[in-house]
């Protein structure tokens, strides 16, 4: 029969069959670490063990294989990150020794990182050159640009003041002081309109954008209203308004007009001396030497420096008066556009 049934007692003392020759049940070994589920460790040499080791090393960042392998991994890691040789060496020493650098070693490495005397000297020289270059650039800008701006403003102010005085009658004809404007110079072909002041002082006259009349000391020359004589003027060719910069471009017959409170004096350019020494004062004599004039007359002389941006020599331009016109008759033809 296959149905369940109660155990029968045998004929030997009423004991069951299971009581004879029974084996105790199997009990699994107890895990001392945990009673939870876990993956059993794979056998050594299996593919799963290799992949597990690589995954563990990638997570922890420590290469398997003991202390030597860890040192090699540290060296490769510092080299791959582009660390300095000293830093990688220090790191490898720390890894090798397991302790930070000593104070002496740290000082030695700090001294090694400091720039040497040659590097410091080259940096200082470079900074000096850069500073000098900047200062020179500022000076050139001041000389070539700012002095002109300031001088033009001062000359324009003096011209306006002079014309206002003439119109209002506040100044009597011929009354002026050294450094004070008394006439206006016109050079139509060069588009020059600049006040004429008494004297040739740089500070009081020329550096303020005006032209100066040789009217003092041994270089004193005639005024425009003189019956004979040489009316000599000086002006800057470069910087400080540079009113005479282009007088070398004047041609014979070009008009040079001097405007005063009562008269217009019209001169025609006659000759030029391109280069002469600054000590050659004969060019402003009553009959200037080298001008081609041989007899006393009513002349004008313009003097300035040459070559440009230097004061080594002088450039001279001469002219001869061709017309004296009262202001009451209006402007001369040379000033009428």
Secondary structure, 3 states (H helix, E strand, C coil): CCCCCCCCCCCCCCCCHHHCCCCCCCCCCCCCCCCCCCCCCCCCCCHHHHHHHHHHHHHHCCCCCCHHHHHHHHHHHHHHCCCCHHHHHHHHHHHHHCCCCCHHHHHHHHHHHCCCHHHHHHHHHHHHHHHHHHHHHHHHHHHHHHHHHHHHHHHHHHHHHHHHHHHHCCCCCCCCCCCCEEEEEEEHHHCEEEEEEECCCCCCCHHHCCEEECCCHHHCCCCCCCCCEEEEEECCCCCCCCCCCCHHHCCCCCEEEEECCCEEEEEEEEEEEEEECCCCHHHHCCCCCCCCCCCCCEEEEEEEEECCCCCCEEEEEEEEEEEEEEHHHCCCHHHCC
